[in-house]
Amino acid sequence: MSSADPVGARETRSLIERVFREEAGRLTASLVRLLGDFDLAEEMVGEAVVEALRRWPSSGPPRRPGAWLLTCARNKALDRIRREARFQDRLPQLAARIEALPDSAEREPDDRLRLIFTCCHPALEPDAQVALTLRAVVGLTTAEIARAFMVPEATLAKRVTRAKQKIQAAGIPYRAPEPEERAERLPQVMRVVYLVFNEGCFTTGGDLGVRRELVDDAEWLAALLAGSLPQEPEPLALLALIRLHAARWPARLDAGGRLVPLADQDRTRWDAQRIRSATALIERAAALGRTGPYQIEAAIAAVHCEAPSWNETDWPQLLRLYDMLLAVDPSPVVRLNRAVVLSHTDGPAAALAQVDTLTDRLGRYHLFHATRAALLRDLGRDAEAAEADREALRRTANPAERSLLTARLRGSDATG
């Protein structure tokens, strides 16, 4: 491949971006374990990517790109600690540990789990815990995390920086917590895993509307949690919830990459094996006798997956489940989702009345406006529905969602 070949260079850059997405969290977790320094670990991974951008367009990508990045980051970390005075007192131990890191993509399977629990240390603010984990473990950009949090990018960057500084200043150890500590940190760890899954389903960055590698990351992390804590029902339920949503993945987008609403999906394309596996996990969680929010959410997803068609969905059962969920999680997003179900049991007018009470709390949330649009359209208020869809369109960067909203607006214009 010639460095003058623009097509080859673009392909190589695309490969590097893909590999970075897939490997950034694992590489960072491995280096944090070795160095005990978030910033240095991230910096070395970044330098390895820069080196790949410099070398690969002319030499061609290596056979195992992830292993190449790991080796490069390891060597750069070794050079750095040999040069900097702050590492001199630990130089022999650090050098030995870094040199022992294998020249392959194989790493200890719980590296990222250790890093997540470190990021979710109770000394850190809850939002900082999530942001730092998404940045350090999963490799999301600051902009992507800021969109997920619905906060300015600069605010999110400061949050991540302060969290790293707190870990350094407080001497928070990089290790999995003792059993008595896990209960305190587990809810936040599960929230992180669920946010990663959501980012995969409705990505805030890139040209695609979905990012399957993030869904796979979330399922992997949830399975690791469930396997490590078999007597905890909520990790089992979280894994079930992710699998139920992932089971519908083949039908979520049409051939043109456009989002297909649940009501219109071809249910014969759903993964029946995944649904059975998730159902078994829900039963295992229920047998432990401690109901939590993820168990209820998984039950909601299961009702949808078990319905032969949209019209045969058990809406009264879903309403009962949402009432249970509100008792443990009275968030505005749960209230919004309950209102959608209410529209099928009590009609769109009753649902819209509930949705409109959430304006102050969800006015920046695109699905609030999209939900209002659907209810307004059901009530024959087409002009207001179109304006609500336009507001939803202004508030989402997800390509698949934008395509769906644009199609709705075109349909409104055609019938208006």
Buried (B, 14 or more C-beta within 10 A) or exposed (E): BEEEEEEBBEBBBEBBEEBBBBBBBBBBBBBBBBBBBBBBBBBBBBBBBEBBBEBBBBEEBBEBBBBBBBBBBBBBBBEBBEEEEEBEEEEEEBBEBBEEBEEEBEBEEBBBBBBBBBBBBEEBBEBBBBBBBBBBBBBBBBBBBBBBBEBEBEEBBEBBBBBBEBBEEEEBEBEBBEEEEBEEBBBBBBBBBBBBBBBBBBBBBBEEBBBEBBBBBBBBBBBBBBBEBEEBBBBBBBBBBBBBBBBBBEBBBBEEEBBBEEEEBEBEEBBEEBBEBBBEBBEBBBEBEEBBBBBBBBBBBBBBBEBEEBEEBEBEBBBBBBEBBBEEBEEBBBBBBBBBBBBBEBEBEBBBEBBEEBEEBBEEBBBBBBBBBBBBBBBEBBEBBBBBBBBBBEBBBBBBBBBBBBEBBEBBEEEE
